[in-house]
Amino acid sequence: MTQNWGMTIPFSDRSLARSQELIAELPGLGYTDAWSAEVNGADGFTPLALAAQWAPGIRLGSAIVPVSTRGPGLLAMSAATLADLAPERFVLGIGASSPAIVERWNAGTFDKPYARTRDTLRFLKKALAGEKVSEAYETFEIKGFKLERAPKVPPKIVLAALRPRMLRLAAAEADGAITNWLSPDDVRQVRAEIGPDTELIARLFVCVSEDTDRVREMARWMLASYLTVPVYAAFHDWLGRGEVLRPMHEAWAARDRPAALKAIPDEVVDALIVHGDAATCRARIQQYVDNGLDTPVLAPIPGGEISIEQAVRELAPRA
């Protein structure tokens, strides 16, 4: 595949309203992609709608929009709108998300996540192709939905996938797979599940800093908050880190946060967080690509010696 080099938007140090100038710089710096996220900050669609105008030509993707926080029809409408704003440049990334996001924050139901994701994918493929959909799926039923204005070219749909079953679904029925929190070596294991022809996308957290101790201290908080989520715990168990992360999980379950952070080995931090000077970070990102990652999506994190704005520029492929 043609090598992609993505950036996460909006940036962690500024609001979306203050992101226009830096987003507009991305194509000139050599970035091919801009990918949003949706947790408890900006929603997954608005940054892409603005970036469609601010950075013409760049590919836009959501990584990811949960399938259980919106109805299937609303997901189709939002995707159709972005596909109209950025014809053939928008990629819809969807996924199961987590119980905290779906149930605690959005009053939804996190039930049968694999089936819900599969059913939503199948519905969206029909709806975005302009079909009228009346179908009973395993996890929901649609009666007579048809987009008022279907996109001339339906957007590609990619799935958040962390383990073999979802990865194989992404390869068989979607246009790609999105993963997260993995090392360059882990890419080979993920790639083996989806084969050589499925696009593999991953968000990589990057801190441009040579203060290793400071980076590790900060990164441990990020790792603990993510890797204790059941889906990520299962992912890293599958990747082979179950035993090395067991002390962290036990301390976290006992609500001993300091002990949980201390229990994360340096080698795990260094495997999952890209850090060092900009040249070292770019070389590390290239290792992911060499091992089978098609689209690295960088997420510069604060805490280094340089600003996020400078990091965006120094991490660019044309830097």
Legacy VTK file of the C-alpha trace (Angstrom):
# vtk DataFile Version 3.0
C-alpha trace
ASCII
DATASET POLYDATA
POINTS 319 float
0.000 0.000 0.000
0.997 3.630 -0.398
2.456 4.649 2.955
0.190 6.785 5.094
1.256 8.999 7.985
-1.602 10.190 10.178
-2.188 12.692 12.961
-4.811 12.708 15.714
-7.088 15.756 15.788
-7.874 17.909 17.627
-4.595 18.271 19.487
-4.253 17.487 23.183
-3.071 20.964 24.153
-5.810 23.050 22.533
-9.475 23.208 21.703
-10.868 22.399 18.289
-11.554 26.103 17.780
-7.820 26.798 18.178
-6.720 23.911 15.954
-7.435 25.365 12.527
-3.981 26.696 11.679
-2.124 23.553 12.728
-4.607 21.237 10.996
-4.207 23.328 7.844
-0.438 22.716 8.021
-0.719 18.924 8.032
-0.775 18.276 4.253
2.221 20.510 3.671
4.156 18.657 6.368
3.537 15.365 4.602
0.712 13.985 6.716
-1.735 12.006 4.596
-4.401 11.416 7.253
-6.208 13.125 10.128
-8.089 10.873 12.554
-10.463 11.888 15.323
-11.352 9.989 18.487
-14.419 9.924 20.704
-14.126 9.401 24.455
-15.165 12.378 26.600
-13.707 15.302 24.646
-14.588 16.289 21.101
-17.067 14.058 19.309
-15.835 11.905 16.459
-17.443 13.766 13.546
-17.218 17.540 14.085
-13.383 17.760 13.895
-13.463 15.866 10.608
-16.153 18.117 9.147
-13.998 21.151 9.887
-10.788 19.477 8.725
-12.490 18.684 5.418
-12.459 22.440 4.790
-9.252 23.356 6.612
-7.042 20.681 5.023
-8.366 19.865 1.538
-7.003 16.641 0.125
-6.170 14.926 3.395
-7.870 11.629 4.257
-10.196 11.853 7.255
-11.142 9.052 9.617
-12.885 8.365 12.909
-10.994 6.117 15.310
-13.456 5.296 16.600
-17.150 6.078 16.950
-18.910 3.583 19.282
-21.699 1.506 17.786
-23.816 1.623 20.951
-23.972 5.348 21.747
-25.943 6.300 18.627
-28.707 4.563 16.748
-27.698 2.829 13.500
-29.665 5.321 11.388
-27.975 8.316 13.005
-24.574 6.724 12.409
-25.478 6.328 8.745
-26.611 9.967 8.497
-23.420 11.282 10.088
-21.249 9.122 7.857
-23.168 10.193 4.751
-22.701 13.850 5.692
-18.926 13.445 6.024
-18.765 11.447 2.803
-20.522 14.334 1.067
-18.157 16.928 2.578
-15.040 14.928 1.712
-15.857 12.653 -1.230
-13.682 9.524 -1.264
-11.596 10.979 1.586
-13.677 9.942 4.610
-13.224 6.613 6.394
-15.776 5.611 9.038
-14.127 3.849 11.955
-16.536 2.120 14.318
-16.092 -0.165 17.294
-17.607 -1.681 20.399
-15.986 0.854 22.767
-16.182 -0.003 26.502
-18.762 -0.410 29.289
-17.677 2.858 30.907
-18.265 4.925 27.770
-21.422 3.145 26.628
-23.178 2.491 29.931
-21.841 4.843 32.585
-21.484 7.930 30.413
-24.124 7.444 27.721
-26.813 5.399 29.467
-26.582 2.731 26.792
-26.241 -1.035 26.963
-22.888 -2.721 26.396
-24.263 -6.082 25.350
-22.884 -8.553 22.806
-20.171 -6.121 21.614
-18.955 -8.365 18.790
-22.458 -8.987 17.447
-23.469 -5.328 17.791
-20.382 -4.228 15.853
-20.947 -6.865 13.157
-24.638 -5.973 12.814
-23.897 -2.239 12.645
-21.267 -2.832 9.972
-23.687 -4.852 7.871
-26.455 -2.278 8.254
-24.152 0.627 7.384
-22.850 -1.038 4.244
-26.399 -1.321 2.926
-27.599 2.080 4.124
-24.584 3.986 2.803
-25.009 2.285 -0.561
-28.445 3.924 -0.739
-30.495 0.810 -0.033
-33.724 0.809 1.938
-33.074 -1.374 4.957
-35.705 -3.481 6.679
-33.974 -6.252 8.541
-33.897 -7.980 11.908
-30.303 -8.325 13.052
-29.228 -10.232 16.148
-28.844 -7.082 18.262
-31.384 -4.657 16.729
-34.092 -4.392 14.106
-34.399 -1.754 11.380
-37.720 -1.036 9.690
-37.685 0.891 6.436
-34.626 3.141 6.853
-33.323 4.846 3.722
-30.957 7.784 3.543
-32.530 10.868 2.012
-29.219 11.591 0.268
-26.856 8.664 0.033
-23.240 9.504 -0.822
-22.254 9.055 -4.462
-19.324 6.942 -3.259
-19.960 5.117 0.041
-17.184 5.670 2.571
-14.910 2.847 3.564
-15.687 1.344 6.960
-12.980 0.082 9.308
-13.391 -1.723 12.621
-11.695 -1.289 15.969
-10.318 -4.772 16.584
-8.086 -6.064 19.353
-8.352 -9.833 19.207
-8.642 -12.572 16.583
-12.436 -12.762 16.201
-12.920 -9.029 15.586
-9.750 -8.817 13.524
-11.018 -11.586 11.264
-14.378 -9.811 10.931
-12.555 -6.641 9.894
-10.632 -8.576 7.249
-13.668 -10.451 5.952
-16.363 -7.771 5.882
-14.838 -4.317 6.474
-12.200 -2.239 4.714
-9.615 -2.319 7.460
-8.821 -2.764 11.148
-7.913 -0.197 13.797
-5.891 -1.171 16.827
-4.250 0.614 19.730
-1.663 0.277 22.520
0.700 -2.151 20.860
4.428 -2.427 20.216
6.178 -2.771 16.855
6.657 -6.491 17.535
2.936 -6.865 18.332
2.090 -5.635 14.840
3.244 -8.955 13.376
0.817 -10.892 15.573
-2.088 -8.628 14.630
-1.157 -8.679 10.946
-1.151 -12.484 10.962
-4.874 -12.448 11.823
-5.972 -10.108 9.033
-3.681 -11.176 6.214
-1.549 -9.010 3.946
-4.271 -7.139 2.064
-6.346 -5.559 4.870
-5.399 -2.028 5.876
-4.095 -1.909 9.454
-4.384 1.404 11.294
-3.039 2.121 14.795
-2.912 5.165 17.016
0.592 5.583 18.457
1.130 7.728 21.543
4.296 9.771 21.139
6.187 11.987 23.580
9.092 13.916 22.085
11.348 13.997 25.123
14.751 12.707 26.155
13.794 12.798 29.847
13.119 9.074 30.084
12.202 9.025 33.784
9.660 11.812 33.345
8.103 10.151 30.309
7.812 6.812 32.098
6.200 8.388 35.143
3.606 10.145 33.014
3.054 7.150 30.734
2.345 4.800 33.626
-0.817 6.748 34.425
-1.974 6.423 30.821
-1.152 2.732 30.644
-2.851 1.898 33.925
-6.042 3.716 32.956
-6.235 1.854 29.637
-4.786 -1.586 30.295
-7.080 -2.190 33.273
-10.116 -1.858 30.987
-11.266 -5.463 30.384
-10.993 -5.352 26.580
-7.418 -4.044 26.746
-6.515 -6.464 29.520
-7.692 -9.315 27.301
-5.810 -7.842 24.330
-2.511 -7.780 26.189
-3.123 -11.212 27.612
-3.470 -12.412 24.002
-0.295 -10.512 23.061
1.557 -12.366 25.833
1.765 -9.722 28.576
-0.721 -11.326 30.946
1.783 -12.423 33.561
3.969 -9.334 33.478
0.896 -7.128 33.949
-0.732 -9.294 36.623
0.761 -7.333 39.571
-0.621 -4.093 38.114
-4.085 -5.617 37.736
-4.047 -7.005 41.272
-2.987 -3.683 42.792
-5.540 -1.787 40.695
-8.319 -4.164 41.794
-7.269 -3.528 45.396
-7.548 0.235 44.715
-3.845 0.694 45.462
-3.119 3.086 42.609
0.513 3.885 43.566
1.348 0.166 43.710
-0.380 -0.437 40.383
1.689 2.261 38.681
4.903 1.002 40.237
4.130 -2.530 39.045
4.271 -1.582 35.351
7.767 -2.544 34.168
9.903 -0.036 32.284
10.088 -2.405 29.325
6.298 -2.363 28.960
6.236 1.437 29.008
9.009 1.612 26.447
7.284 -0.956 24.239
3.945 0.867 24.135
4.914 4.564 24.248
7.088 6.108 21.538
9.549 8.519 23.142
12.944 10.119 22.661
14.054 12.966 20.430
12.086 13.504 17.224
14.471 11.469 15.056
14.326 8.553 17.497
10.526 8.738 17.553
10.297 8.760 13.752
12.613 5.745 13.584
10.479 3.920 16.140
7.310 4.680 14.165
9.042 3.318 11.079
9.561 0.035 12.935
5.777 -0.293 13.216
5.487 0.287 9.480
8.271 -2.178 8.671
6.439 -4.828 10.724
3.184 -4.431 8.816
1.379 -1.283 9.988
-0.125 0.558 7.024
-1.311 3.729 8.756
0.365 5.033 11.905
-1.825 7.704 13.496
0.350 9.776 15.817
-1.020 11.186 19.046
1.584 13.575 20.481
1.228 13.803 24.251
2.358 16.697 26.427
5.161 16.478 28.922
8.173 16.697 26.664
10.658 19.503 26.231
8.917 20.804 23.128
5.372 21.970 22.509
2.725 19.827 20.835
2.824 22.215 17.877
6.566 21.702 17.449
6.179 17.945 17.945
3.605 17.785 15.153
6.094 19.488 12.851
9.155 17.495 13.935
7.364 14.143 13.706
6.200 14.797 10.161
7.613 12.575 7.421
9.056 15.662 5.708
10.766 16.956 8.853
LINES 1 320
319 0 1 2 3 4 5 6 7 8 9 10 11 12 13 14 15 16 17 18 19 20 21 22 23 24 25 26 27 28 29 30 31 32 33 34 35 36 37 38 39 40 41 42 43 44 45 46 47 48 49 50 51 52 53 54 55 56 57 58 59 60 61 62 63 64 65 66 67 68 69 70 71 72 73 74 75 76 77 78 79 80 81 82 83 84 85 86 87 88 89 90 91 92 93 94 95 96 97 98 99 100 101 102 103 104 105 106 107 108 109 110 111 112 113 114 115 116 117 118 119 120 121 122 123 124 125 126 127 128 129 130 131 132 133 134 135 136 137 138 139 140 141 142 143 144 145 146 147 148 149 150 151 152 153 154 155 156 157 158 159 160 161 162 163 164 165 166 167 168 169 170 171 172 173 174 175 176 177 178 179 180 181 182 183 184 185 186 187 188 189 190 191 192 193 194 195 196 197 198 199 200 201 202 203 204 205 206 207 208 209 210 211 212 213 214 215 216 217 218 219 220 221 222 223 224 225 226 227 228 229 230 231 232 233 234 235 236 237 238 239 240 241 242 243 244 245 246 247 248 249 250 251 252 253 254 255 256 257 258 259 260 261 262 263 264 265 266 267 268 269 270 271 272 273 274 275 276 277 278 279 280 281 282 283 284 285 286 287 288 289 290 291 292 293 294 295 296 297 298 299 300 301 302 303 304 305 306 307 308 309 310 311 312 313 314 315 316 317 318
